[in-house]
Amino acid sequence: MSKIIKLILLRILLCCCVVSVTGCASINIEPWVKPYERQNLADPIMSNNRHPIANMHIAHVYEARESSRGAEGTGGGGCGCN
């Protein structure tokens, strides 16, 4: 191929990439959850872990069993001694 054809193809590819990336852009960004609806999401019944102490214990045992230190964001060794 000649240099001119390669240059034209490169420019077409660049234009296609720019158009595809900007196709998802939105000028008017609105929140999905309105401020007056956030009180419903903050309700304790919407929480995944209703017993935080029990869930911390389960996470600790899981880390000790899998020997995955720091996988859940807590410290400790793989032997379960920390």
C-alpha positions, -999 to +999 in steps of 0.1 A: +000+000+000+011+035-006+017+060+022-013+081+012-037+051+015-023+042+049-026+078+061-062+080+048-071+047+065-055+058+098-075+090+097-107+072+091-099+048+119-091+077+142-124+094+133-144+062+140-127+058+174-135+094+184-171+091+173-176+058+191-161+072+223-182+104+223-214+086+214-220+077+251-214+112+264-244+130+278-245+168+283-274+168+308-264+145+337-291+138+362-288+116+393-307+083+391-317+087+428-333+119+436-323+136+469-357+130+484-355+093+476-322+087+493-339+083+527-355+051+515-321+037+505-306+046+539-332+025+557-316-003+578-337-029+560-318-022+528-285-032+544-269-064+533-253-071+567-278-067+595-255-082+621-222-064+616-203-082+644-214-117+630-204-106+595-170-095+607-164-129+623-175-147+592-151-125+571-123-133+595-129-170+594-131-169+556-098-151+554-082-176+577-096-205+558-087-192+523-054-177+536-063-146+516-048-118+537-064-084+531-089-096+505-118-083+525-101-051+537-091-064+571-057-073+585-044-106+598-024-136+589-034-167+570-032-188+601-061-171+619-039-159+648-043-122+642 
